């Protein structure tokens, strides 16, 4: 879909963002410092940049200014920081950043910011963002979500029989398996979107699918065909 450059000196952050964005179908390029980011920008223009502010060599604001001064700021840039302030966010947007995300960067905020960034024209500086985006962690539901709470999300479905004369655990497992298979098919195998739709943290979702015997790897392969 799009080429996204992630610039962050923390390996864990780079790995997490790469996994999420790759799962959404984007091509992700990684840079652990400003020098690597400069080198990549010299070779090609990414469709979007996720840029950390606090880095050991050259900070993100300085790199943003450099790109602006050399006419290389022709793509949307979203700034990230775990120690940001309102003043930092205002300064970032002043120099052309599209938005400011506070770490820990979360699924909903990230995907929404990326979607908005890719929808923006990339040939002129982005307007100042007046509201600082604050992260809200995607947390696993305590003890796992119960299916009666999730059932209303299904909407009209073909009639299915779950064998109501069997033990409650077996009937519940059959329903949960059908539920997750439905959402995997609906979201074309995207684990990120299924996690967001069902309200489950990705790790818990993977564990749940494995427990229920849902072949999500086959679902993803089928969706890619």
SEKOL-475056 format. One line per field, with one value per atom (N, C-alpha, C, O): residue in one letter; residue number from 1; x, y, z. Coordinates in steps of 0.02 Angstrom, whole numbers, plus 50000, padded with zeros to 5 digits. Each point is the difference from the previous one (the first is absolute). Layout:
# residues N
resn: (a,...);
resi: (NUM,...);
X: (X,...);
Y: (Y,...);
Z: (Z,...);
***
This chain:
# residues 225
resn: (x,x,x,x,x,x,x,x,x,x,x,x,x,x,x,x,x,x,x,x,x,x,x,x,x,x,x,x,x,x,x,x,x,x,x,x,x,x,x,x,x,x,x,x,x,x,x,x,x,x,x,x,x,x,x,x,x,x,x,x,x,x,x,x,x,x,x,x,x,x,x,x,x,x,x,x,x,x,x,x,x,x,x,x,x,x,x,x,x,x,x,x,x,x,x,x,x,x,x,x,x,x,x,x,x,x,x,x,x,x,x,x,x,x,x,x,x,x,x,x,x,x,x,x,x,x,x,x,x,x,x,x,x,x,x,x,x,x,x,x,x,x,x,x,x,x,x,x,x,x,x,x,x,x,x,x,x,x,x,x,x,x,x,x,x,x,x,x,x,x,x,x,x,x,x,x,x,x,x,x,x,x,x,x,x,x,x,x,x,x,x,x,x,x,x,x,x,x,x,x,x,x,x,x,x,x,x,x,x,x,x,x,x,x,x,x,x,x,x,x,x,x,x,x,x,x,x,x,x,x,x,x,x,x,x,x,x,x,x,x,x,x,x,x,x,x,x,x,x,x,x,x,x,x,x,x,x,x,x,x,x,x,x,x,x,x,x,x,x,x,x,x,x,x,x,x,x,x,x,x,x,x,x,x,x,x,x,x,x,x,x,x,x,x,x,x,x,x,x,x,x,x,x,x,x,x,x,x,x,x,x,x,x,x,x,x,x,x,x,x,x,x,x,x,x,x,x,x,x,x,x,x,x,x,x,x,x,x,x,x,x,x,x,x,x,x,x,x,x,x,x,x,x,x,x,x,x,x,x,x,x,x,x,x,x,x,x,x,x,x,x,x,x,x,x,x,x,x,x,x,x,x,x,x,x,x,x,x,x,x,x,x,x,x,x,x,x,x,x,x,x,x,x,x,x,x,x,x,x,x,x,x,x,x,x,x,x,x,x,x,x,x,x,x,x,x,x,x,x,x,x,x,x,x,x,x,x,x,x,x,x,x,x,x,x,x,x,x,x,x,x,x,x,x,x,x,x,x,x,x,x,x,x,x,x,x,x,x,x,x,x,x,x,x,x,x,x,x,x,x,x,x,x,x,x,x,x,x,x,x,x,x,x,x,x,x,x,x,x,x,x,x,x,x,x,x,x,x,x,x,x,x,x,x,x,x,x,x,x,x,x,x,x,x,x,x,x,x,x,x,x,x,x,x,x,x,x,x,x,x,x,x,x,x,x,x,x,x,x,x,x,x,x,x,x,x,x,x,x,x,x,x,x,x,x,x,x,x,x,x,x,x,x,x,x,x,x,x,x,x,x,x,x,x,x,x,x,x,x,x,x,x,x,x,x,x,x,x,x,x,x,x,x,x,x,x,x,x,x,x,x,x,x,x,x,x,x,x,x,x,x,x,x,x,x,x,x,x,x,x,x,x,x,x,x,x,x,x,x,x,x,x,x,x,x,x,x,x,x,x,x,x,x,x,x,x,x,x,x,x,x,x,x,x,x,x,x,x,x,x,x,x,x,x,x,x,x,x,x,x,x,x,x,x,x,x,x,x,x,x,x,x,x,x,x,x,x,x,x,x,x,x,x,x,x,x,x,x,x,x,x,x,x,x,x,x,x,x,x,x,x,x,x,x,x,x,x,x,x,x,x,x,x,x,x,x,x,x,x,x,x,x,x,x,x,x,x,x,x,x,x,x,x,x,x,x,x,x,x,x,x,x,x,x,x,x,x,x,x,x,x,x,x,x,x,x,x,x,x,x,x,x,x,x,x,x,x,x,x,x,x,x,x,x,x,x,x,x,x,x,x,x,x,x,x,x,x,x,x,x,x,x,x,x,x,x,x,x,x,x,x,x,x,x,x,x,x,x,x,x,x,x,x,x,x,x,x,x,x,x,x,x,x,x,x,x,x,x,x,x,x,x,x,x,x,x,x,x,x,x,x,x,x,x,x,x,x,x,x,x,x,x,x,x,x,x,x,x,x,x,x,x,x,x,x,x,x,x,x,x,x,x,x,x,x,x,x,x,x,x);
resi: (1,1,1,1,2,2,2,2,3,3,3,3,4,4,4,4,5,5,5,5,6,6,6,6,7,7,7,7,8,8,8,8,9,9,9,9,10,10,10,10,11,11,11,11,12,12,12,12,13,13,13,13,14,14,14,14,15,15,15,15,16,16,16,16,17,17,17,17,18,18,18,18,19,19,19,19,20,20,20,20,21,21,21,21,22,22,22,22,23,23,23,23,24,24,24,24,25,25,25,25,26,26,26,26,27,27,27,27,28,28,28,28,29,29,29,29,30,30,30,30,31,31,31,31,32,32,32,32,33,33,33,33,34,34,34,34,35,35,35,35,36,36,36,36,37,37,37,37,38,38,38,38,39,39,39,39,40,40,40,40,41,41,41,41,42,42,42,42,43,43,43,43,44,44,44,44,45,45,45,45,46,46,46,46,47,47,47,47,48,48,48,48,49,49,49,49,50,50,50,50,51,51,51,51,52,52,52,52,53,53,53,53,54,54,54,54,55,55,55,55,56,56,56,56,57,57,57,57,58,58,58,58,59,59,59,59,60,60,60,60,61,61,61,61,62,62,62,62,63,63,63,63,64,64,64,64,65,65,65,65,66,66,66,66,67,67,67,67,68,68,68,68,69,69,69,69,70,70,70,70,71,71,71,71,72,72,72,72,73,73,73,73,74,74,74,74,75,75,75,75,76,76,76,76,77,77,77,77,78,78,78,78,79,79,79,79,80,80,80,80,81,81,81,81,82,82,82,82,83,83,83,83,84,84,84,84,85,85,85,85,86,86,86,86,87,87,87,87,88,88,88,88,89,89,89,89,90,90,90,90,91,91,91,91,92,92,92,92,93,93,93,93,94,94,94,94,95,95,95,95,96,96,96,96,97,97,97,97,98,98,98,98,99,99,99,99,100,100,100,100,101,101,101,101,102,102,102,102,103,103,103,103,104,104,104,104,105,105,105,105,106,106,106,106,107,107,107,107,108,108,108,108,109,109,109,109,110,110,110,110,111,111,111,111,112,112,112,112,113,113,113,113,114,114,114,114,115,115,115,115,116,116,116,116,117,117,117,117,118,118,118,118,119,119,119,119,120,120,120,120,121,121,121,121,122,122,122,122,123,123,123,123,124,124,124,124,125,125,125,125,126,126,126,126,127,127,127,127,128,128,128,128,129,129,129,129,130,130,130,130,131,131,131,131,132,132,132,132,133,133,133,133,134,134,134,134,135,135,135,135,136,136,136,136,137,137,137,137,138,138,138,138,139,139,139,139,140,140,140,140,141,141,141,141,142,142,142,142,143,143,143,143,144,144,144,144,145,145,145,145,146,146,146,146,147,147,147,147,148,148,148,148,149,149,149,149,150,150,150,150,151,151,151,151,152,152,152,152,153,153,153,153,154,154,154,154,155,155,155,155,156,156,156,156,157,157,157,157,158,158,158,158,159,159,159,159,160,160,160,160,161,161,161,161,162,162,162,162,163,163,163,163,164,164,164,164,165,165,165,165,166,166,166,166,167,167,167,167,168,168,168,168,169,169,169,169,170,170,170,170,171,171,171,171,172,172,172,172,173,173,173,173,174,174,174,174,175,175,175,175,176,176,176,176,177,177,177,177,178,178,178,178,179,179,179,179,180,180,180,180,181,181,181,181,182,182,182,182,183,183,183,183,184,184,184,184,185,185,185,185,186,186,186,186,187,187,187,187,188,188,188,188,189,189,189,189,190,190,190,190,191,191,191,191,192,192,192,192,193,193,193,193,194,194,194,194,195,195,195,195,196,196,196,196,197,197,197,197,198,198,198,198,199,199,199,199,200,200,200,200,201,201,201,201,202,202,202,202,203,203,203,203,204,204,204,204,205,205,205,205,206,206,206,206,207,207,207,207,208,208,208,208,209,209,209,209,210,210,210,210,211,211,211,211,212,212,212,212,213,213,213,213,214,214,214,214,215,215,215,215,216,216,216,216,217,217,217,217,218,218,218,218,219,219,219,219,220,220,220,220,221,221,221,221,222,222,222,222,223,223,223,223,224,224,224,224,225,225,225,225);
X: (50041,49959,50043,50001,50035,50041,50067,50007,50043,50067,50005,49994,50017,50002,50069,50023,50009,50066,49990,49971,50053,49997,50070,50047,49959,50064,49997,49965,50071,49998,50062,50018,50014,50061,49986,50046,49890,49982,49980,49953,50083,49987,49929,49967,50010,49933,49945,49952,50056,49951,50000,49947,50112,50005,49968,49963,50051,49973,49924,49966,50007,49928,49964,49951,50074,49968,50006,49953,50104,50009,49951,49971,50018,49954,49928,49965,50014,49932,49989,49950,50096,49991,50007,49965,50080,50007,49937,49979,49991,49938,49944,49953,50052,49950,50015,49963,50091,50016,50049,50013,50016,50047,50071,50017,50024,50071,50035,49995,50039,50030,50075,50032,49997,50072,50020,49963,50094,50020,50065,50047,49956,50062,50006,49952,50108,50009,50030,50008,50008,50025,49989,49978,50039,49989,50043,49978,50083,50044,49969,50001,49972,49968,49937,49986,49977,49940,50019,49966,50086,50023,50019,49981,50057,50023,49941,50000,49949,49942,49963,49979,50014,49964,50037,49969,50097,50039,49985,50001,49985,49988,49929,49989,49963,49930,49957,50020,49919,49953,49949,49962,50036,49948,49932,49996,49953,49932,49983,49956,50078,49988,50060,50034,49980,50055,49974,49964,50054,49988,50067,50046,49961,50065,50002,49961,50085,50010,50035,50042,49940,50031,50067,50050,49952,50061,50043,49985,50069,50048,50070,50012,50035,50066,50044,50039,49956,50045,49968,50022,49927,49963,49927,49971,49999,49930,49953,50018,49920,49952,49980,49989,50006,49982,50053,49984,50080,50054,49997,50009,49979,49996,49940,50005,49940,49941,50017,49980,50056,50020,50045,49994,50052,50046,49962,50013,49940,49961,49961,49993,49981,49963,50045,49981,50080,50047,50028,50021,49980,50028,49946,50014,49925,49943,49988,49974,50044,49988,49940,49983,49984,49942,49938,49955,50044,49945,49955,49960,50047,49958,49975,50032,49911,49974,50047,50026,49985,50043,49960,49971,50028,49967,50054,50039,49964,50050,49978,49940,50109,49985,50048,50058,49917,50043,49967,49939,50103,49975,50007,49978,50052,50011,49979,50029,49921,49979,49958,49970,50029,49958,49960,50009,49946,49961,50046,49990,50061,50047,50037,50012,50006,50035,49955,50022,49915,49952,49989,49997,49998,49990,50061,49993,50067,50061,50004,50020,49962,50003,49953,50019,49920,49952,50018,49985,50048,50024,50047,50001,50040,50050,49975,50039,49896,49972,49975,49976,50029,49974,49924,49967,50007,49928,49966,49947,50084,49970,50054,50058,49922,50046,49968,49945,50089,49975,50045,50061,49908,50038,50008,49951,50109,50013,49972,49999,49979,50000,49948,49941,50081,49956,49952,50021,49916,49949,49969,50005,49961,49973,49951,50008,49940,49949,50028,49987,50054,50028,50048,50000,50041,50048,49965,50016,49937,49966,49961,49998,49971,49963,50046,49986,50071,50048,50030,50008,50009,50028,49949,50017,49921,49948,49991,49994,50004,49993,50061,49993,50066,50061,50004,50018,49964,50002,49947,50006,49941,49948,50017,49967,50085,50019,50042,50038,49955,50044,50072,50013,50033,50069,50047,50061,49914,50043,50005,50035,49930,50005,49999,49975,50053,50004,49931,49951,50046,49937,49981,50043,49892,49978,50014,50007,49996,50013,49942,49942,50075,49950,49988,50048,49891,49985,49989,50005,49981,49988,50053,50010,50024,50053,49968,49955,50067,49975,50032,50061,49898,50024,49986,49947,50100,49993,49953,50000,49961,49958,50017,49985,50045,50025,49943,49946,50070,49953,50013,50049,49908,50011,49956,49944,50082,49960,49944,50011,49930,49945,50016,50024,49962,50015,49968,49939,50103,49973,49976,49975,50033,49976,49927,49961,50021,49931,49953,50018,49922,49951,49958,49986,49994,49964,49932,49980,49982,49937,50010,49957,50100,50014,50017,49985,50046,50023,49947,50004,49948,49951,49963,49988,49993,49964,50039,49971,50096,50040,49991,50017,49957,49997,49951,50015,49929,49950,49966,50012,49945,49964,50048,50045,49947,50043,49958,49943,50085,49966,49989,50041,49903,49984,50051,50017,50008,50047,49977,49965,50053,49982,50062,50050,49946,50057,49988,50037,49913,49988,49986,50041,49901,49984,49990,49993,50006,49992,50068,50002,50052,50066,50020,49965,50090,50022,50013,50017,49973,50005,50068,50004,50050,50067,50008,50028,49947,50007,49957,50022,49918,49957,50030,49998,50031,50031,50060,50010,50031,50058,49980,50032,49914,49976,49977,50013,49953,49978,50059,50002,50046,50058,50040,50023,49984,50037,49966,50033,49900,49962,50005,50004,49996,50004,50066,49999,50057,50065,50011,50031,49946,50006,49962,50022,49920,49960,50039,50004,50026,50035,50065,50019,50015,50060,49983,50037,49908,49979,49978,50016,49948,49975,50056,49996,50058,50056,50057,50057,49928,50049,50064,50055,49937,50056,50044,50052,49929,50041,49992,49947,50105,49998,49993,49969,50061,49995,49929,49977,49987,49931,49954,49953,50060,49959,50010,49953,50110,50014,49964,49971,50031,49966,49925,49967,50005,49927,49974,49947,50090,49976,50020,49975,50071,50020,50051,50008,50028,50051,50069,50012,50035,50070,50026,49980,50065,50021,50027,49984,50057,50028,49946,50002,49949,49944,49959,49975,50017,49962,50033,49967,50099,50036,49991,49988,50019,49994,49929,49992,49958,49931,49986,49968,50057,49988,50033,49972,50088,50035,49962,49994,49980,49962,49938,49981,49986,49938,50011,49953,50110,50015,49983,49987,50014,49986,50064,50051,49947,50058,50005,49982,50044,50003,50054,49997,50054,50052,49971,50017,49938,49968,49954,49995,49971,49955,50039,49977,50082,50040,50027,50003,50017,50024,49945,50011,49928,49944,49984,49985,50019,49985,50051,49984,50078,50051,49996,50034,49926,49994,49955,49991);
Y: (49940,50060,50063,50037,49975,50060,49982,49950,50091,49992,50047,50061,49911,50039,49992,49944,50112,50000,50012,50050,49903,50005,50017,49963,50095,50023,50002,50042,49913,49997,49962,49949,50075,49967,49940,49963,50026,49942,49942,50004,49941,49941,49974,49981,50017,49974,50041,49971,50095,50042,49988,49994,50002,49987,49933,49995,49955,49933,49999,49971,50062,50000,50037,49975,50084,50039,49964,50001,49968,49963,49943,49988,49975,49944,50023,49971,50082,50025,50026,49982,50059,50031,49949,50004,49948,49947,49958,49979,50009,49962,50036,49968,50098,50039,50003,50031,49938,49997,50052,50004,50036,50051,49972,49950,50082,49985,50045,50061,49909,50038,50000,49948,50112,50009,50026,50040,49937,50018,50038,49986,50063,50038,50010,50019,49970,50006,50067,50014,50028,50067,50046,49979,50085,50049,49987,50013,49962,49987,49948,50010,49937,49949,50028,49984,50057,50031,50046,50000,50039,50044,49959,50017,49929,49959,49971,49999,49978,49972,50055,49988,50071,50054,50023,50023,49971,50017,49952,50019,49918,49949,50003,49992,50020,50001,50039,50015,50002,50036,49950,49972,50018,49956,50035,50061,49900,50029,50031,50043,49934,50025,49985,49950,50095,49989,50004,50046,49904,50001,50016,49959,50099,50026,50013,50039,49927,50010,50067,50020,50014,50065,49991,50030,49928,49994,49943,49941,50077,49951,50022,50060,49894,50017,50045,50039,49956,50041,50067,50052,49945,50060,49988,49949,50098,49990,50008,50028,49948,50000,50069,50010,50039,50068,50029,50032,49956,50025,49968,50034,49900,49966,50027,50009,50003,50028,50068,50014,50028,50066,49992,50037,49915,49989,49982,50027,49927,49980,50059,50007,50035,50059,50050,50029,49980,50048,49977,50042,49892,49974,49976,49963,50058,49983,49925,49975,49988,49928,49982,49941,50109,49986,49999,50042,49909,49993,49941,49979,49996,49944,50016,50039,49934,50011,49970,49945,50092,49977,50002,50052,49892,49996,49992,49952,50095,49998,49956,49993,49976,49956,50018,50017,49978,50011,49974,50002,49972,49978,50053,49991,50066,50054,50067,50052,49946,50061,50046,49979,50084,50050,50036,49989,50054,50040,50043,50007,50022,50042,49960,50025,49913,49958,49984,50001,49985,49985,50060,49993,50065,50062,50013,50019,49971,50011,49952,50019,49918,49950,50018,49997,50021,50017,50066,50010,50034,50063,49987,50037,49911,49985,49948,49973,50014,49959,49931,49964,50017,49934,49999,50050,49893,49994,49991,50028,49932,49985,49980,49990,50003,49982,49944,50009,49934,49944,49988,49997,49998,49987,49926,49962,50016,49930,49983,50043,49895,49945,50009,50013,49981,50008,49941,49942,50071,49948,49986,50039,49905,49975,50049,50020,50000,50043,50067,50024,50007,50066,49995,50043,49904,49992,49992,50035,49918,49987,50060,50014,50022,50060,50054,50032,49978,50051,49982,50044,49892,49978,50009,50023,49957,50007,50074,50016,50028,50071,50028,50041,49935,50024,49980,50040,49898,49976,50033,50002,50025,50033,50073,50032,49995,50070,50008,49956,50101,50016,50003,50029,49941,49996,50050,49996,50051,50047,50068,50044,49965,50063,49986,49948,50098,49989,49988,50030,49927,49985,50058,50033,49980,50054,49983,49942,50110,49990,49962,50016,49933,49962,50034,50009,50009,50038,49955,50024,49912,49955,49947,49965,50029,49950,49932,49990,49961,49932,49967,49998,49976,49966,49926,49980,49978,49928,49972,50022,49929,49961,49927,49974,49993,49933,49952,50003,49952,49946,49944,49963,50031,49952,49939,50005,49938,49939,50005,50027,49948,50001,49953,49945,50076,49958,49931,49994,49955,49932,49980,49945,50100,49984,50021,49995,50030,50021,49941,49946,50062,49947,50006,50055,49890,50000,50034,50030,49966,50037,50074,50033,49995,50071,50015,50054,49898,50010,49981,50021,49939,49975,50053,49990,50068,50050,50028,50029,49962,50026,49960,50024,49915,49956,50024,49994,50033,50020,49939,49944,50065,49944,49949,50017,49920,49947,49941,49992,49967,49939,49957,49999,49966,49959,49945,49965,50027,49948,49961,50027,49910,49959,49986,49976,50040,49990,49942,49992,49967,49942,50018,49989,50041,50025,49945,50014,49924,49946,49976,49955,50074,49980,50042,50048,49936,50038,50074,50015,50030,50071,50020,50040,49931,50017,49984,50040,49901,49981,50045,50019,49998,50044,50069,50031,49994,50066,50001,50048,49899,49997,49999,50032,49932,49997,50069,50020,50017,50067,50047,50038,49959,50044,49987,50046,49890,49983,50029,50029,49964,50028,50076,50031,49999,50073,50026,50047,49923,50024,49983,50040,49903,49983,50051,50019,50002,50051,50065,50029,49994,50064,49996,50048,49894,49992,50004,50031,49937,50002,50071,50024,50009,50067,50050,50046,49947,50046,49975,50023,49929,49973,49975,50008,49962,49970,50048,49979,50085,50049,49991,50015,49960,49990,50066,50003,50049,50066,50025,50024,49969,50024,49956,50025,49910,49956,50016,50000,50012,50018,50065,50005,50043,50064,49991,50030,49930,49991,49962,50017,49932,49959,50026,49975,50074,50028,49958,50006,49951,49957,50024,50022,49973,50014,49945,49942,50076,49953,49934,49947,50057,49939,49955,49939,50091,49961,49970,49944,50094,49976,49940,49950,50053,49943,49939,49945,50065,49944,49970,49940,50104,49978,49959,49947,50076,49964,49931,49951,50047,49936,49953,49940,50086,49959,49971,49943,50097,49978,49958,49972,50024,49961,50036,49968,50099,50039,50005,50023,49956,50003,50069,50011,50038,50069,50009,50047,49909,50006,49984,50033,49917,49984,50057,50016,50014,50056,50058,50031,49983,50055,49985,50043,49892,49982,50008,50025,49952,50004,50072,50017,50027,50071,50032,50048,49926,50029,49978,50029,49919,49975,50043,49986);
Z: (50000,50000,50000,49951,50104,50006,50029,50035,49950,50030,50059,49993,50067,50061,50032,50011,50003,50032,50075,50021,50019,50073,50026,49990,50044,50025,50076,50029,50004,50073,50024,49971,50081,50025,50044,50017,50001,50041,49955,49961,50046,49958,50011,49952,50110,50014,49966,49975,50024,49967,49925,49970,50001,49928,49982,49951,50089,49986,50006,49958,50093,50010,49944,49973,50010,49947,49933,49960,50028,49938,49995,49946,50109,49999,49985,49959,50076,49991,49930,49967,50008,49934,49944,49950,50059,49950,49997,49946,50112,50003,49964,49976,50020,49963,49926,49962,50016,49929,49976,49940,50106,49980,49995,50032,49927,49999,50051,49996,50051,50055,49994,49992,50011,50001,50069,50029,49997,50068,50002,49962,50083,50012,50074,50033,49994,50072,50020,50060,49892,50015,49941,49947,50063,49948,49938,49944,50066,49943,49953,49939,50089,49958,49966,49943,50093,49972,49942,49948,50060,49946,49939,49944,50068,49944,49961,49939,50097,49966,49961,49943,50087,49966,49937,49953,50047,49941,49943,49941,50076,49949,49973,49940,50103,49978,50049,50057,49921,50043,50027,49961,50104,50029,49996,49992,50014,50000,50067,50005,50047,50068,50043,49990,50059,50047,50071,50018,50022,50072,50032,49997,50034,50021,50075,50026,50008,50071,50012,49960,50094,50014,50035,49980,50072,50040,49973,50011,49954,49975,50019,50009,49998,50029,49957,50027,49906,49959,49982,50023,49936,49979,50017,49982,50053,50020,49941,49948,50061,49946,49976,49940,50105,49980,49954,49950,50067,49957,49931,49950,50048,49936,49960,49939,50094,49967,49970,49943,50094,49974,49939,49951,50052,49944,49937,49947,50060,49941,49973,49939,50105,49977,49964,49950,50077,49971,49933,49959,50029,49938,49951,49953,50059,49956,49997,49950,50103,50002,50043,50006,50022,50041,49956,50005,49950,49952,50017,49959,50102,50023,50070,50036,49984,50068,50052,49991,50063,50055,50065,50018,50017,50065,50052,49999,50048,50053,50057,50013,50021,50058,50057,49989,50072,50058,50062,50008,50037,50065,50053,50056,49926,50047,49971,50015,49942,49965,50044,50049,49931,50033,49947,49940,50082,49953,49958,49939,50093,49963,49946,49945,50072,49952,49940,49943,50072,49947,49955,49938,50092,49961,49956,49942,50087,49961,49941,49945,50067,49947,49943,49941,50075,49948,49965,49942,50095,49971,49942,49951,50056,49948,49950,49961,50040,49946,50019,49956,50108,50020,49995,50014,49966,49994,50067,50013,50032,50064,50049,49982,50081,50053,50041,50026,49978,50039,50060,49994,50064,50061,50011,49994,50022,50015,50069,50044,49967,49952,49946,50014,49923,49943,49998,50007,49985,50004,49932,49953,50044,49937,49969,49942,50095,49972,49978,49945,50099,49984,49941,49956,50043,49946,49933,49952,50044,49937,49975,49941,50106,49980,49974,49949,50085,49978,49932,49957,50034,49936,49944,49945,50068,49950,49980,49941,50109,49985,49964,49955,50065,49968,49927,49957,50027,49931,49957,49939,50093,49962,49986,49959,50074,49991,49936,49983,49983,49944,50026,50052,49911,50024,49969,50011,49950,49965,50033,49976,50080,50036,50075,50021,50019,50072,50030,49978,50070,50033,50046,50028,49980,50044,50073,50018,50022,50071,50032,49990,50048,50036,50067,50038,49977,50060,50061,50057,49931,50056,50001,49951,50105,50007,50009,50042,49917,50005,50060,50006,50039,50059,49993,49975,50048,49992,50052,50058,49922,50045,49987,49947,50101,49989,49983,50027,49925,49984,50050,49994,50055,50053,49991,49974,50046,49998,50051,50054,49930,50047,50058,49989,50072,50058,49993,49994,50007,49997,49931,49991,49959,49933,49993,50047,49895,49988,50000,49975,50053,49999,49937,49977,49996,49937,50003,49950,50106,50001,49989,49972,50051,49990,49928,49975,49990,49932,49948,49943,50077,49952,49961,49941,50089,49962,49941,49954,50046,49945,49936,49946,50060,49942,49947,49940,50080,49951,49971,50023,49926,49969,49971,49961,50056,49976,49977,50022,49933,49981,50062,50045,49957,50058,50009,49952,50109,50015,50060,50043,49961,50057,50041,49974,50090,50044,50048,50049,49938,50042,50072,50044,49968,50066,50052,50059,49919,50048,50027,50042,49934,50023,50061,50017,50017,50058,49981,49943,50106,49988,49971,49954,50071,49976,49927,49962,50017,49930,49955,49946,50077,49960,49994,49947,50107,50000,49953,49963,50040,49956,49926,49958,50027,49931,49976,49944,50101,49982,49991,49951,50095,49996,49936,49967,50015,49940,49938,49957,50039,49944,50000,49947,50111,50007,49971,49960,50061,49977,49926,49964,50014,49928,49958,49946,50079,49965,49993,49945,50110,49998,49960,49966,50036,49960,49925,49961,50020,49930,49981,49945,50100,49985,49993,49958,50082,49998,49956,50005,49951,49953,50034,49974,50085,50034,50039,50025,49980,50036,50076,50028,50004,50072,50037,50053,49920,50032,50002,50052,49892,49998,50042,50032,49968,50041,50075,50038,49981,50070,50018,50055,49900,50013,50004,50043,49911,49997,50061,50027,49996,50055,50068,50051,49951,50064,50037,50061,49902,50031,49981,49944,50103,49985,49953,50006,49948,49947,50029,49974,50078,50028,50027,49990,50045,50026,49943,50005,49941,49942,49969,49987,50002,49972,50044,49976,50090,50046,49999,50003,49992,49998,49937,50003,49940,49937,50002,49976,50052,50004,50046,49985,50070,50047,49968,50014,49944,49968,49938,49972,50006,49940,49936,49949,50052,49940,49959,50026,49912,49956,49970,49942,50098,49976,49947,49960,50040,49949,49931,49951,50046,49936,49979,49941,50108,49984,49969,49953,50075,49975,49930,49957,50032,49934,49948,49946,50073,49954,49984,49943,50108,49989,49954,49965,50035,49957,49929,49957,50027,49932,49957,49941);
***
